[in-house]
Amino acid sequence: MVRVKVCGITSAADAQAAIEAGANLIGFNFYPKSPRHISENQAAEIRSKLPKKVKAVGIFVNRLPADVITLRSSVGLDAVQLHGNEPPEIVAEIAPVVPVIKAFCVGSEFPITTLDEYSRAFAFLFDAVNTGQYGGTGRTTDWDVALQASLKHRIILAGGLKVDNVAAAVRIVRPYGIDVASGVESSPGKKDHDLLREFIKEVRRAERK
């Protein structure tokens, strides 16, 4: 099964809509400069109402491991996503405490061998290349590189995925998971519940084929 992660959740209503649509994971963005930033208290409140089958992931950008681990405990995160320039040593420090998804901005020249350096990561998220912004750009990732990486690693595909292209992404890349934020929003940080439902329907339709 392709896991669907709805990222940048900022309200209980959006979390509930994602759950009802069939999301497997909910992403809370703790990067202060993101338009989808959420406070620790808000995230903890939403997390407390999630069903057990839905996992919560915290997104961090270049935070100290101690900060990540503390937030993981206070919010009740099931996994953390490191979306900055974190070296393998940081992943290795956090991984014994909580599963780590290491994110990379991936273009056609991305060296897949880089992933081998992050042996303690549970999975890798491939986002689009966009200088100066960590995720949520609406731009697509290089699917050919993602396909090659998926032969050996758990790849969560992100970047520019929408209702009209996610089925193709699933068929071509066959990723471990799909991540969506801006592709199901009416405005940054505000989910469009109809788009959410249609997006996840498209993922499941592609799986069946």
N, CA, C and O of each residue as an XYZ file, in Angstrom:
836
protein
N       0.832     -1.202      0.000
C       0.000      0.000      0.000
C       0.864      1.249      0.000
O       1.840      1.338      0.746
N       0.506      2.209     -0.834
C       1.188      3.499     -0.857
C       0.657      4.348      0.297
O      -0.537      4.637      0.369
N       1.543      4.738      1.184
C       1.132      5.588      2.295
C       0.921      7.011      1.812
O       1.692      7.521      0.999
N      -0.134      7.656      2.316
C      -0.408      9.051      1.948
C      -0.199      9.928      3.176
O      -0.838      9.739      4.211
N       0.698     10.880      3.041
C       0.997     11.825      4.118
C       0.484     13.200      3.705
O       0.909     13.752      2.691
N      -0.424     13.740      4.492
C      -0.931     15.097      4.254
C      -0.149     16.032      5.163
O      -0.285     15.981      6.386
N       0.655     16.870      4.569
C       1.591     17.687      5.335
C       1.084     19.124      5.492
O       0.244     19.594      4.724
N       1.612     19.796      6.495
C       1.239     21.184      6.728
C      -0.145     21.346      7.330
O      -0.844     22.314      7.031
N      -0.547     20.404      8.177
C      -1.834     20.509      8.858
C      -1.745     21.596      9.923
O      -0.822     21.609     10.737
N      -2.715     22.506      9.906
C      -2.696     23.618     10.873
C      -3.969     23.724     11.700
O      -4.077     24.595     12.563
N      -4.937     22.841     11.444
C      -6.195     22.919     12.199
C      -6.777     21.529     12.408
O      -6.496     20.600     11.651
N      -7.591     21.406     13.445
C      -8.252     20.129     13.730
C      -9.200     19.746     12.603
O      -9.348     18.568     12.280
N      -9.843     20.748     12.006
C     -10.787     20.473     10.919
C     -10.075     19.870      9.713
O     -10.582     18.939      9.087
N      -8.909     20.400      9.393
C      -8.144     19.857      8.268
C      -7.613     18.463      8.584
O      -7.578     17.598      7.708
N      -7.203     18.242      9.822
C      -6.745     16.914     10.218
C      -7.873     15.900     10.088
O      -7.667     14.794      9.588
N      -9.059     16.276     10.535
C     -10.206     15.379     10.455
C     -10.574     15.076      9.009
O     -10.908     13.941      8.671
N     -10.511     16.096      8.158
C     -10.815     15.898      6.734
C      -9.812     14.950      6.096
O     -10.181     14.101      5.284
N      -8.537     15.095      6.464
C      -7.507     14.212      5.920
C      -7.740     12.767      6.358
O      -7.588     11.837      5.566
N      -8.106     12.594      7.610
C      -8.371     11.249      8.140
C      -9.561     10.617      7.425
O      -9.505      9.460      7.009
N     -10.626     11.380      7.289
C     -11.826     10.861      6.632
C     -11.567     10.536      5.168
O     -12.193      9.638      4.604
N     -10.640     11.272      4.553
C     -10.302     11.021      3.147
C      -9.424      9.784      2.983
O      -9.296      9.248      1.882
N      -8.818      9.334      4.087
C      -8.008      8.127      4.015
C      -6.514      8.323      4.177
O      -5.735      7.441      3.816
N      -6.096      9.472      4.718
C      -4.662      9.705      4.932
C      -4.117      8.726      5.961
O      -4.808      8.348      6.908
N      -2.869      8.323      5.762
C      -2.194      7.425      6.696
C      -1.321      8.174      7.696
O      -1.097      7.718      8.818
N      -0.835      9.334      7.263
C       0.036     10.141      8.107
C      -0.358     11.610      8.011
O      -0.817     12.085      6.972
N      -0.165     12.318      9.129
C      -0.430     13.757      9.204
C       0.881     14.452      9.525
O       1.606     14.027     10.423
N       1.190     15.519      8.795
C       2.444     16.232      9.016
C       2.246     17.583      9.672
O       1.444     18.399      9.219
N       2.997     17.811     10.760
C       3.004     19.097     11.456
C       4.329     19.792     11.174
O       5.395     19.224     11.415
N       4.267     21.021     10.663
C       5.471     21.742     10.271
C       5.907     22.686     11.394
O       5.214     23.648     11.725
N       7.066     22.386     11.966
C       7.590     23.201     13.065
C       8.667     24.182     12.607
O       9.408     24.722     13.428
N       8.753     24.411     11.295
C       9.710     25.390     10.764
C       9.070     26.776     10.822
O       8.088     27.018     10.120
N       9.592     27.689     11.635
C       8.937     28.985     11.871
C       8.682     29.819     10.619
O       7.730     30.598     10.585
N       9.513     29.670      9.596
C       9.364     30.493      8.398
C       8.355     29.924      7.400
O       8.077     30.551      6.377
N       7.819     28.768      7.683
C       6.847     28.164      6.769
C       5.462     28.774      6.961
O       5.070     29.060      8.092
N       4.711     28.980      5.871
C       3.322     29.454      6.002
C       2.432     28.394      6.639
O       1.289     28.671      7.002
N       2.955     27.185      6.771
C       2.204     26.083      7.389
C       2.712     25.773      8.796
O       2.444     24.701      9.339
N       3.435     26.706      9.369
C       3.988     26.505     10.711
C       2.876     26.338     11.743
O       1.843     27.006     11.682
N       3.108     25.438     12.686
C       2.151     25.196     13.764
C       2.905     25.198     15.084
O       4.062     24.781     15.142
N       2.263     25.661     16.130
C       2.913     25.701     17.437
C       2.901     24.313     18.074
O       2.132     23.436     17.679
N       3.754     24.138     19.048
C       3.833     22.873     19.779
C       2.492     22.541     20.436
O       2.026     21.403     20.371
N       1.878     23.541     21.066
C       0.610     23.299     21.764
C      -0.520     22.949     20.803
O      -1.324     22.059     21.083
N      -0.582     23.646     19.673
C      -1.617     23.354     18.677
C      -1.457     21.935     18.129
O      -2.431     21.196     17.984
N      -0.213     21.573     17.829
C       0.047     20.240     17.290
C      -0.312     19.155     18.306
O      -0.895     18.131     17.950
N       0.037     19.384     19.558
C      -0.260     18.404     20.598
C      -1.764     18.215     20.773
O      -2.232     17.101     21.009
N      -2.513     19.299     20.657
C      -3.970     19.223     20.797
C      -4.571     18.408     19.649
O      -5.423     17.549     19.874
N      -4.129     18.676     18.434
C      -4.629     17.920     17.280
C      -4.192     16.464     17.377
O      -4.974     15.551     17.113
N      -2.942     16.259     17.756
C      -2.408     14.892     17.853
C      -3.211     14.042     18.832
O      -3.426     12.854     18.595
N      -3.647     14.642     19.917
C      -4.357     13.882     20.943
C      -5.687     13.319     20.446
O      -6.245     12.405     21.053
N      -6.190     13.867     19.346
C      -7.486     13.438     18.820
C      -7.362     12.514     17.605
O      -8.375     12.088     17.049
N      -6.142     12.205     17.192
C      -5.963     11.335     16.030
C      -6.216      9.888     16.415
O      -5.836      9.465     17.507
N      -6.852      9.121     15.536
C      -6.990      7.678     15.791
C      -5.624      7.004     15.740
O      -4.698      7.513     15.108
N      -5.501      5.871     16.399
C      -4.205      5.187     16.493
C      -3.642      4.803     15.134
O      -2.425      4.757     14.951
N      -4.526      4.526     14.178
C      -4.041      4.069     12.872
C      -3.387      5.189     12.061
O      -2.661      4.920     11.104
N      -3.642      6.438     12.441
C      -3.062      7.585     11.733
C      -1.841      8.080     12.506
O      -1.930      8.388     13.695
N      -0.713      8.153     11.824
C       0.540      8.530     12.464
C       0.837     10.020     12.283
O       0.481     10.626     11.272
N       1.493     10.587     13.284
C       1.853     12.006     13.251
C       3.349     12.159     13.000
O       4.172     11.507     13.644
N       3.684     13.031     12.052
C       5.077     13.287     11.693
C       5.383     14.763     11.928
O       4.618     15.634     11.512
N       6.490     15.037     12.587
C       6.914     16.423     12.792
C       7.977     16.808     11.794
O       8.934     16.061     11.592
N       7.831     17.964     11.162
C       8.795     18.433     10.153
C       9.688     19.491     10.785
O       9.208     20.466     11.362
N      10.992     19.282     10.665
C      11.987     20.168     11.267
C      13.022     20.571     10.228
O      13.326     19.807      9.312
N      13.559     21.773     10.375
C      14.596     22.269      9.472
C      15.787     22.731     10.295
O      15.723     23.755     10.976
N      16.874     21.969     10.230
C      18.135     22.325     10.875
C      17.987     22.617     12.371
O      18.595     23.555     12.886
N      17.190     21.823     13.056
C      17.029     21.957     14.508
C      18.017     21.045     15.229
O      18.453     20.031     14.684
N      18.361     21.415     16.449
C      19.236     20.583     17.263
C      18.522     19.269     17.592
O      17.314     19.270     17.824
N      19.247     18.159     17.615
C      18.615     16.884     17.944
C      17.844     16.909     19.255
O      16.774     16.308     19.357
N      18.374     17.593     20.252
C      17.690     17.662     21.547
C      16.330     18.325     21.412
O      15.368     17.907     22.054
N      16.244     19.369     20.571
C      14.962     20.049     20.351
C      13.967     19.117     19.661
O      12.793     19.064     20.027
N      14.445     18.394     18.671
C      13.589     17.460     17.929
C      13.050     16.380     18.860
O      11.862     16.060     18.833
N      13.924     15.829     19.675
C      13.524     14.753     20.582
C      12.547     15.257     21.638
O      11.609     14.551     22.008
N      12.768     16.478     22.124
C      11.856     17.055     23.112
C      10.466     17.272     22.525
O       9.464     16.940     23.157
N      10.406     17.826     21.321
C       9.117     18.050     20.669
C       8.443     16.728     20.328
O       7.222     16.600     20.413
N       9.232     15.774     19.951
C       8.670     14.453     19.669
C       7.917     13.929     20.882
O       6.824     13.376     20.754
N       8.504     14.106     22.060
C       7.892     13.606     23.291
C       6.663     14.417     23.689
O       5.634     13.848     24.054
N       6.764     15.739     23.618
C       5.666     16.595     24.088
C       4.438     16.543     23.178
O       3.307     16.673     23.647
N       4.663     16.353     21.881
C       3.546     16.319     20.933
C       3.021     14.897     20.743
O       1.847     14.701     20.431
N       3.894     13.908     20.932
C       3.502     12.518     20.692
C       3.688     12.125     19.245
O       2.821     11.480     18.655
N       4.828     12.516     18.662
C       5.105     12.227     17.253
C       5.512     10.773     17.059
O       6.216     10.194     17.886
N       5.058     10.199     15.959
C       5.422      8.823     15.611
C       6.681      8.765     14.753
O       7.340      7.728     14.676
N       7.009      9.880     14.110
C       8.206      9.968     13.274
C       8.560     11.439     13.116
O       7.738     12.320     13.366
N       9.795     11.692     12.699
C      10.207     13.074     12.431
C      10.786     13.139     11.025
O      11.396     12.186     10.540
N      10.583     14.276     10.388
C      11.103     14.514      9.042
C      12.096     15.658      9.115
O      11.748     16.763      9.532
N      13.312     15.400      8.718
C      14.360     16.415      8.734
C      14.487     16.983      7.330
O      14.924     16.293      6.409
N      14.102     18.244      7.171
C      13.940     18.829      5.842
C      14.982     19.904      5.535
O      14.813     20.705      4.616
N      16.058     19.906      6.317
C      17.100     20.906      6.080
C      18.376     20.284      5.544
O      18.343     19.381      4.707
N      19.508     20.785      6.042
C      20.817     20.321      5.580
C      21.474     19.400      6.608
O      22.695     19.403      6.767
N      20.662     18.622      7.292
C      21.165     17.780      8.373
C      22.118     16.699      7.844
O      21.792     16.004      6.882
N      23.292     16.558      8.469
C      24.247     15.524      8.053
C      23.839     14.157      8.600
O      22.946     14.065      9.443
N      24.490     13.099      8.122
C      24.163     11.754      8.601
C      24.288     11.601     10.119
O      23.553     10.822     10.726
N      25.209     12.336     10.725
C      25.426     12.221     12.166
C      24.197     12.654     12.960
O      23.898     12.083     14.009
N      23.488     13.662     12.460
C      22.276     14.130     13.140
C      21.181     13.065     13.052
O      20.488     12.789     14.031
N      21.040     12.478     11.879
C      20.048     11.405     11.705
C      20.376     10.245     12.636
O      19.486      9.685     13.276
N      21.634      9.892     12.709
C      22.053      8.768     13.550
C      21.805      9.038     15.024
O      21.555      8.109     15.792
N      21.871     10.294     15.425
C      21.631     10.646     16.827
C      20.154     10.554     17.196
O      19.811     10.165     18.312
N      19.289     10.912     16.260
C      17.848     10.939     16.533
C      17.200      9.576     16.306
O      16.251      9.220     17.004
N      17.699      8.818     15.343
C      17.066      7.565     14.911
C      16.814      6.544     16.021
O      15.798      5.850     15.967
N      17.688      6.415     17.026
C      17.384      5.440     18.085
C      16.163      5.806     18.925
O      15.600      4.951     19.610
N      15.754      7.066     18.876
C      14.622      7.538     19.676
C      13.316      7.500     18.892
O      12.271      7.142     19.434
N      13.377      7.869     17.615
C      12.177      7.964     16.786
C      12.575      7.783     15.322
O      13.640      8.254     14.922
N      11.753      7.115     14.514
C      12.082      6.957     13.096
C      12.282      8.293     12.388
O      11.533      9.244     12.616
N      13.284      8.357     11.539
C      13.639      9.597     10.846
C      13.395      9.457      9.346
O      13.857      8.510      8.709
N      12.664     10.415      8.804
C      12.524     10.571      7.356
C      13.450     11.712      6.956
O      13.257     12.842      7.405
N      14.435     11.444      6.134
C      15.346     12.501      5.699
C      14.905     13.008      4.331
O      14.777     12.237      3.381
N      14.679     14.300      4.248
C      14.205     14.918      3.008
C      15.369     15.489      2.196
O      16.354     15.984      2.743
N      15.221     15.403      0.883
C      16.194     15.978     -0.041
C      15.458     16.701     -1.164
O      14.374     16.295     -1.582
N      16.070     17.777     -1.638
C      15.568     18.452     -2.837
C      16.250     17.774     -4.027
O      17.473     17.799     -4.163
N      15.435     17.176     -4.871
C      15.977     16.267     -5.886
C      15.721     16.767     -7.301
O      14.579     16.940     -7.725
N      16.814     16.994     -8.013
C      16.754     17.296     -9.435
C      17.409     16.177    -10.222
O      17.754     15.138     -9.659
N      17.582     16.380    -11.511
C      18.115     15.323    -12.376
C      19.553     14.951    -12.042
O      19.996     13.852    -12.377
N      20.291     15.844    -11.390
C      21.700     15.582    -11.077
C      21.900     15.052     -9.662
O      23.037     14.897     -9.216
N      20.816     14.773     -8.958
C      20.952     14.310     -7.570
C      21.657     12.956     -7.529
O      21.225     12.020     -8.202
N      22.753     12.834     -6.737
C      23.472     11.553     -6.649
C      22.762     10.599     -5.680
O      22.736     10.841     -4.474
N      22.200      9.541     -6.200
C      21.450      8.599     -5.367
C      22.344      7.966     -4.296
O      21.857      7.556     -3.242
N      23.630      7.887     -4.561
C      24.552      7.302     -3.584
C      24.585      8.097     -2.275
O      25.031      7.586     -1.248
N      24.115      9.340     -2.315
C      24.034     10.143     -1.088
C      23.196      9.436     -0.029
O      23.475      9.543      1.166
N      22.179      8.719     -0.466
C      21.273      8.054      0.475
C      21.995      6.986      1.292
O      21.618      6.713      2.432
N      23.018      6.390      0.718
C      23.761      5.350      1.426
C      24.466      5.901      2.659
O      24.757      5.157      3.596
N      24.738      7.201      2.659
C      25.400      7.827      3.804
C      24.455      7.957      4.999
O      24.894      8.113      6.139
N      23.159      7.891      4.720
C      22.145      8.052      5.771
C      21.519      6.705      6.114
O      20.305      6.525      6.011
N      22.359      5.772      6.520
C      21.901      4.397      6.737
C      20.922      4.262      7.895
O      20.203      3.266      7.973
N      20.876      5.251      8.804
C      19.980      5.163      9.951
C      18.600      5.745      9.655
O      17.700      5.644     10.488
N      18.424      6.345      8.496
C      17.118      6.903      8.143
C      16.125      5.788      7.844
O      16.473      4.780      7.229
N      14.890      5.978      8.284
C      13.844      4.993      8.007
C      13.381      5.094      6.555
O      13.117      4.082      5.907
N      13.285      6.320      6.055
C      12.831      6.561      4.682
C      13.387      7.892      4.211
O      13.918      8.676      4.998
N      13.256      8.133      2.909
C      13.724      9.381      2.321
C      12.577     10.070      1.592
O      11.845      9.438      0.830
N      12.427     11.361      1.831
C      11.420     12.141      1.119
C      12.102     12.935      0.021
O      13.063     13.660      0.277
N      11.610     12.798     -1.198
C      12.147     13.523     -2.342
C      11.240     14.697     -2.659
O      10.089     14.519     -3.056
N      11.767     15.893     -2.482
C      11.028     17.114     -2.770
C      11.669     17.800     -3.971
O      12.724     17.385     -4.452
N      11.019     18.850     -4.444
C      11.515     19.551     -5.625
C      12.658     20.496     -5.274
O      12.770     20.969     -4.143
N      13.491     20.756     -6.250
C      14.581     21.711     -6.092
C      14.021     23.120     -6.174
O      13.343     23.476     -7.138
N      14.313     23.927     -5.145
C      13.869     25.320     -5.153
C      14.720     26.087     -4.153
O      14.493     26.009     -2.945
N      15.691     26.821     -4.655
C      16.634     27.514     -3.785
C      15.917     28.467     -2.832
O      15.111     29.301     -3.245
N      16.230     28.320     -1.550
C      15.711     29.249     -0.554
C      14.410     28.857      0.096
O      13.915     29.590      0.952
N      13.832     27.723     -0.276
C      12.573     27.305      0.342
C      12.615     25.824      0.654
O      13.020     25.008     -0.173
N      12.184     25.486      1.877
C      12.187     24.090      2.308
C      10.793     23.499      2.175
O      10.000     23.553      3.114
N      10.489     22.928      0.999
C       9.213     22.248      0.796
C       8.059     23.187      0.514
O       8.160     24.405      0.659
N       6.946     22.569      0.101
C       5.739     23.341     -0.163
C       5.837     24.272     -1.347
O       5.136     25.283     -1.399
N       6.710     23.944     -2.316
C       6.942     24.847     -3.445
C       5.935     24.667     -4.574
O       5.743     25.575     -5.384
N       5.291     23.506     -4.636
C       4.384     23.227     -5.740
C       5.095     22.773     -6.998
O       4.450     22.558     -8.024
N       6.411     22.622     -6.943
C       7.178     22.159     -8.099
C       7.398     20.653     -8.009
O       7.463     20.086     -6.919
N       7.512     20.023     -9.159
C       7.660     18.565     -9.162
C       9.121     18.146     -8.977
O      10.058     18.873     -9.305
N       9.260     16.944     -8.437
C      10.558     16.298     -8.259
C      10.899     15.547     -9.553
O      10.025     15.303    -10.385
N      12.174     15.186     -9.713
C      12.564     14.369    -10.866
C      12.118     12.937    -10.616
O      12.705     12.236     -9.792
N      11.082     12.501    -11.323
C      10.508     11.177    -11.090
C      11.439     10.058    -11.529
O      11.394      8.971    -10.953
N      12.277     10.288    -12.526
C      13.204      9.245    -12.978
C      14.216      8.920    -11.885
O      14.525      7.753    -11.643
N      14.729      9.957    -11.228
C      15.668      9.753    -10.124
C      14.964      9.047     -8.962
O      15.528      8.152     -8.333
N      13.725      9.462     -8.689
C      12.956      8.844     -7.607
C      12.708      7.358     -7.879
O      12.767      6.534     -6.967
N      12.432      7.029     -9.138
C      12.210      5.631     -9.506
C      13.459      4.801     -9.257
O      13.378      3.708     -8.696
N      14.602      5.308     -9.668
C      15.853      4.577     -9.451
C      16.136      4.395     -7.961
O      16.584      3.331     -7.535
N      15.877      5.426     -7.180
C      16.126      5.354     -5.740
C      15.175      4.378     -5.065
O      15.540      3.718     -4.092
N      13.958      4.289     -5.580
C      12.942      3.437     -4.955
C      13.242      1.946     -5.109
O      12.640      1.119     -4.426
N      14.158      1.605     -5.993
C      14.529      0.212     -6.170
C      15.295     -0.327     -4.961
O      15.352     -1.535     -4.735
N      15.880      0.591     -4.191
C      16.721      0.182     -3.063
C      16.268      0.776     -1.732
O      16.566      0.226     -0.671
N      15.547      1.903     -1.786
C      15.205      2.620     -0.564
C      13.701      2.882     -0.473
O      12.994      2.830     -1.480
N      13.218      3.164      0.736
C      11.845      3.636      0.911
C      11.803      5.107      0.509
O      12.425      5.950      1.154
N      11.075      5.410     -0.549
C      10.995      6.774     -1.059
C       9.578      7.314     -0.878
O       8.602      6.695     -1.302
N       9.488      8.462     -0.248
C       8.230      9.194     -0.139
C       8.310     10.336     -1.142
O       9.151     11.225     -1.011
N       7.446     10.313     -2.129
C       7.502     11.297     -3.211
C       6.678     12.528     -2.862
O       5.511     12.418     -2.486
N       7.285     13.686     -2.987
C       6.612     14.964     -2.738
C       6.928     15.905     -3.897
O       7.616     15.527     -4.846
N       6.424     17.120     -3.811
C       6.758     18.122     -4.807
C       5.795     18.194     -5.975
O       5.863     17.377     -6.894
N       4.900     19.166     -5.943
C       4.031     19.433     -7.081
C       2.992     18.389     -7.385
O       2.464     18.355     -8.496
N       2.683     17.536     -6.433
C       1.676     16.496     -6.677
C       0.271     17.056     -6.484
O      -0.028     17.729     -5.498
N      -0.585     16.749     -7.470
C      -1.962     17.252     -7.464
C      -2.900     16.144     -7.920
O      -2.462     15.046     -8.263
N      -4.182     16.441     -7.920
C      -5.179     15.460     -8.344
C      -4.891     14.961     -9.753
O      -5.067     13.777    -10.039
N      -4.450     15.850    -10.632
C      -4.305     15.467    -12.038
C      -2.985     14.778    -12.381
O      -2.811     14.335    -13.516
N      -2.042     14.674    -11.425
C      -0.788     13.988    -11.764
C      -0.358     12.924    -10.760
O       0.613     12.210    -11.009
N      -1.052     12.801     -9.635
C      -0.578     11.877     -8.602
C      -0.729     10.412     -9.032
O       0.090      9.576     -8.652
N      -1.755     10.093     -9.813
C      -1.916      8.704    -10.272
C      -0.731      8.304    -11.153
O      -0.216      7.192    -11.033
N      -0.306      9.192    -12.022
C       0.857      8.923    -12.869
C       2.111      8.759    -12.021
O       2.946      7.898    -12.299
N       2.241      9.580    -10.996
C       3.404      9.494    -10.106
C       3.461      8.132     -9.418
O       4.530      7.533     -9.302
N       2.315      7.650     -8.965
C       2.258      6.350     -8.297
C       2.623      5.234     -9.275
O       3.382      4.329     -8.927
N       2.091      5.293    -10.487
C       2.354      4.245    -11.470
C       3.814      4.229    -11.912
O       4.402      3.163    -12.096
N       4.397      5.415    -12.082
C       5.756      5.502    -12.615
C       6.808      5.213    -11.541
O       7.732      4.431    -11.764
N       6.662      5.841    -10.390
C       7.696      5.755     -9.357
C       7.484      4.555     -8.422
O       8.447      3.987     -7.907
N       6.227      4.179     -8.211
C       5.893      3.126     -7.244
C       6.541      3.400     -5.889
O       7.287      2.568     -5.374
N       6.258      4.557     -5.320
C       6.944      4.953     -4.089
C       6.391      4.254     -2.854
O       5.303      3.679     -2.882
N       7.147      4.314     -1.789
C       6.685      3.829     -0.492
C       5.533      4.700      0.000
O       4.574      4.214      0.601
N       5.654      6.012     -0.273
C       4.617      6.936      0.162
C       4.507      8.152     -0.740
O       5.384      8.434     -1.556
N       3.406      8.859     -0.566
C       3.133     10.107     -1.288
C       2.914     11.204     -0.249
O       2.219     11.003      0.747
N       3.511     12.355     -0.493
C       3.371     13.488      0.425
C       2.755     14.663     -0.325
O       3.187     15.000     -1.427
N       1.749     15.280      0.273
C       1.104     16.417     -0.376
C       0.852     17.525      0.627
O       0.500     17.267      1.778
N       1.036     18.763      0.185
C       0.736     19.936      1.011
C       0.006     20.962      0.142
O      -1.218     21.080      0.202
N       0.768     21.703     -0.665
C       0.169     22.782     -1.458
C      -0.820     22.267     -2.498
O      -1.731     22.994     -2.895
N      -0.654     21.025     -2.943
C      -1.524     20.481     -3.986
C      -2.954     20.245     -3.577
O      -3.808     19.993     -4.427
N      -3.240     20.323     -2.269
C      -4.622     20.143     -1.798
C      -5.042     21.321     -0.920
O      -5.796     21.158      0.039
N      -4.543     22.506     -1.264
C      -4.839     23.692     -0.451
C      -5.627     24.748     -1.222
O      -5.488     24.892     -2.437
N      -6.454     25.475     -0.486
C      -7.132     26.646     -1.028
C      -6.261     27.886     -0.836
O      -6.368     28.850     -1.593
N      -5.396     27.854      0.185
C      -4.383     28.865      0.452
C      -3.337     28.206      1.347
O      -3.627     27.178      1.958
N      -2.126     28.767      1.443
C      -1.079     28.109      2.227
C      -1.522     27.802      3.659
O      -1.887     28.696      4.422
N      -1.478     26.502      4.002
C      -1.857     26.088      5.343
C      -3.332     25.790      5.526
O      -3.747     25.355      6.600
N      -4.141     26.021      4.479
C      -5.582     25.756      4.554
C      -5.945     24.701      3.509
O      -5.831     24.941      2.307
N      -6.381     23.537      3.979
C      -6.676     22.456      3.057
C      -8.055     22.606      2.429
O      -9.008     23.045      3.074
N      -8.137     22.233      1.165
C      -9.401     22.148      0.451
C      -9.886     20.708      0.610
O      -9.281     19.788      0.060
N     -10.959     20.508      1.347
C     -11.380     19.156      1.705
C     -11.842     18.338      0.507
O     -11.671     17.119      0.488
N     -12.418     18.986     -0.480
C     -12.803     18.269     -1.703
C     -11.570     17.784     -2.453
O     -11.535     16.651     -2.933
N     -10.556     18.644     -2.554
C      -9.316     18.253     -3.220
C      -8.632     17.107     -2.479
O      -8.082     16.195     -3.095
N      -8.675     17.166     -1.157
C      -8.096     16.093     -0.346
C      -8.702     14.735     -0.701
O      -7.992     13.757     -0.933
N     -10.025     14.706     -0.736
C     -10.716     13.451     -1.046
C     -10.369     12.963     -2.440
O     -10.090     11.781     -2.636
N     -10.385     13.874     -3.413
C     -10.091     13.478     -4.790
C      -8.648     13.012     -4.948
O      -8.366     12.071     -5.690
N      -7.743     13.678     -4.247
C      -6.327     13.334     -4.332
C      -6.094     11.903     -3.854
O      -5.434     11.116     -4.533
N      -6.634     11.572     -2.691
C      -6.409     10.237     -2.137
C      -7.152      9.177     -2.953
O      -6.677      8.047     -3.068
N      -8.298      9.521     -3.515
C      -8.991      8.599     -4.422
C      -8.117      8.259     -5.618
O      -8.080      7.111     -6.062
N      -7.412      9.262     -6.140
C      -6.537      9.036     -7.292
C      -5.365      8.117     -6.933
O      -4.961      7.274     -7.734
N      -4.825      8.286     -5.727
C      -3.740      7.401     -5.282
C      -4.224      5.960     -5.237
O      -3.551      5.059     -5.738
N      -5.387      5.742     -4.640
C      -5.912      4.379     -4.511
C      -6.299      3.798     -5.872
O      -6.152      2.597     -6.099
N      -6.788      4.642     -6.771
C      -7.152      4.171     -8.113
C      -5.891      3.702     -8.852
O      -5.906      2.680     -9.538
N      -4.799      4.467     -8.702
C      -3.555      4.081     -9.362
C      -3.005      2.779     -8.790
O      -2.447      1.957     -9.517
N      -3.165      2.601     -7.496
C      -2.720      1.352     -6.846
C      -3.433      0.142     -7.423
O      -2.815     -0.889     -7.691
N      -4.739      0.277     -7.610
C      -5.537     -0.851     -8.102
C      -5.118     -1.253     -9.510
O      -5.237     -2.418     -9.888
N      -4.633     -0.300    -10.278
C      -4.223     -0.594    -11.641
C      -2.817     -1.196    -11.708
O      -2.327     -1.499    -12.795
